[in-house]
């Protein structure tokens, strides 16, 4: 006997990222950057930006790149999301 789809139980997805806990890192330098993060290496190409959780700002390499002016940090919000169009 098949159970109808509306009767099947699904695990509830938890939101793991708070909208206010997101920052954008933008590579302002003239070279591609390799970030050595605890989760693995991440390549941030020149002129590109990527979203991260705000706790990345505590990472020593990110702090050094920010102090050197090679990356810019922007707080994320729905209204200021640079990838949204319209």
JOQUI-V521705 format. One line per field, one symbol per residue. psi: psi as a letter, one per 30 degrees, with the letter a starting at -180 (. if undefined). A space follows every 10 residues. Layout:
# JOQUI-V521705
psi = ???
This chain:
# JOQUI-V521705
psi = kkkleffkkk kkkkkfkkef gklkkkjflg lkkjkilffa kkkjlkgllk kllfffffke eeeeeeefgf lkkkkklefg jffkl.
